[in-house]
Amino acid sequence: MDRHDDGGRDGPRLDKWLWAARFCKTRGVAQDEIDKGRVTVNGQAAKASRALRVGDRVGLRLPGGLERTVVVRGLSAVRGPAPVAQALYEETADSLAARARAAEQRRLAPEPSQAIEQGRPTKRDRRQLGEWTRWSASLDPD
């Protein structure tokens, strides 16, 4: 039996397709995302070995809480250039609108941690912050 035989399936495995369509950096990451329940096919939880068909609706919950819904337009188990990968799927109008809303929300209300430029405070910085809490203008005797 050939090592690359797909066992009579119609299309590639879900984890291979996610990798080929460049939603995941490696097949291992794709398998982990599927095992964690972050990927659905046609509204149902899927296994990594599920065979995809053209027209299937794949729901992805990506890091950062962003959800994408795509319709499978092409099948491939081989990772290729980005333009080829983008031709494998078509994002739904609802998903595009949700991504636009999320981008606008991030623009209007940026994450507070993004404003920190120096990183963690040093020991000297912590001492200076501690001195602020020890002094109060209302407690100073005149």
NORQUI-V115898 format. One record per residue. RES is the residue in one letter. OMEGA is omega as a letter, one per 30 degrees, with the letter a starting at -180 (none if undefined). BURIAL is I if it has 16 or more other C-alpha atoms within 10 Angstrom, else O. D_CENTER is the distance of its C-alpha to the mean C-alpha in Angstrom with 1 decimal. Layout:
RES,OMEGA,BURIAL,D_CENTER ; RES,OMEGA,BURIAL,D_CENTER
This chain:
M,a,O,36.9 ; D,l,O,34.4 ; R,a,O,31.4 ; H,l,O,29.2 ; D,a,O,30.6 ; D,l,O,28.0 ; G,l,O,30.5 ; G,l,O,31.2 ; R,l,O,27.7 ; D,a,O,27.1 ; G,a,I,23.9 ; P,l,I,21.5 ; R,a,I,19.6 ; L,a,I,16.2 ; D,l,I,14.7 ; K,a,I,16.7 ; W,l,I,15.7 ; L,l,I,11.9 ; W,a,I,12.9 ; A,a,I,15.6 ; A,l,I,13.5 ; R,l,I,11.3 ; F,l,I,7.9 ; C,a,I,8.3 ; K,l,O,10.8 ; T,l,O,13.2 ; R,l,I,14.5 ; G,l,O,14.6 ; V,l,O,10.9 ; A,l,I,10.7 ; Q,l,I,13.6 ; D,l,O,12.3 ; E,l,I,9.3 ; I,a,I,12.1 ; D,l,O,14.5 ; K,l,O,12.7 ; G,a,O,12.9 ; R,a,I,9.3 ; V,l,I,10.6 ; T,l,I,13.8 ; V,a,I,16.4 ; N,l,O,18.9 ; G,a,O,18.1 ; Q,l,O,18.8 ; A,a,O,17.0 ; A,l,I,17.1 ; K,a,I,18.1 ; A,a,I,17.0 ; S,a,O,20.4 ; R,l,O,20.4 ; A,l,I,21.9 ; L,l,I,20.3 ; R,l,I,22.7 ; V,a,O,22.7 ; G,l,O,22.1 ; D,l,O,19.7 ; R,a,I,17.1 ; V,l,I,13.7 ; G,a,I,11.3 ; L,l,I,7.6 ; R,a,I,6.0 ; L,l,O,2.3 ; P,a,O,3.4 ; G,l,O,6.3 ; G,a,O,7.3 ; L,l,O,6.4 ; E,l,I,7.7 ; R,l,I,8.8 ; T,a,I,12.1 ; V,l,I,13.6 ; V,a,I,17.1 ; V,l,I,18.0 ; R,l,I,20.6 ; G,a,I,21.2 ; L,l,I,21.2 ; S,l,I,20.8 ; A,a,I,20.5 ; V,l,O,20.9 ; R,a,I,18.4 ; G,l,O,20.1 ; P,a,O,19.8 ; A,l,O,17.1 ; P,l,O,19.5 ; V,l,O,20.2 ; A,a,I,16.6 ; Q,l,I,16.2 ; A,a,O,19.3 ; L,a,I,18.0 ; Y,l,I,16.3 ; E,a,O,16.9 ; E,a,I,14.7 ; T,a,O,16.7 ; A,l,O,18.4 ; D,a,O,17.1 ; S,l,I,13.5 ; L,l,O,14.6 ; A,l,O,16.6 ; A,l,O,14.0 ; R,l,O,11.8 ; A,l,O,15.3 ; R,a,O,16.2 ; A,l,O,13.1 ; A,l,O,13.9 ; E,l,O,17.6 ; Q,l,O,17.1 ; R,a,O,15.4 ; R,a,O,18.3 ; L,a,O,20.9 ; A,a,O,19.9 ; P,l,O,18.3 ; E,a,O,17.1 ; P,a,O,20.5 ; S,l,O,19.5 ; Q,a,O,18.9 ; A,a,O,22.6 ; I,a,O,23.6 ; E,a,O,25.0 ; Q,a,O,27.0 ; G,a,O,24.8 ; R,l,O,26.7 ; P,l,O,30.2 ; T,l,O,33.0 ; K,l,O,35.9 ; R,l,O,38.0 ; D,l,O,35.4 ; R,l,O,35.3 ; R,l,O,39.1 ; Q,l,O,39.3 ; L,l,O,36.9 ; G,l,O,39.1 ; E,l,O,42.2 ; W,a,O,40.9 ; T,l,O,40.8 ; R,a,O,44.2 ; W,l,O,45.9 ; S,a,O,46.5 ; A,a,O,48.8 ; S,a,O,50.3 ; L,a,O,51.5 ; D,l,O,53.4 ; P,l,O,57.1 ; D,none,O,59.2
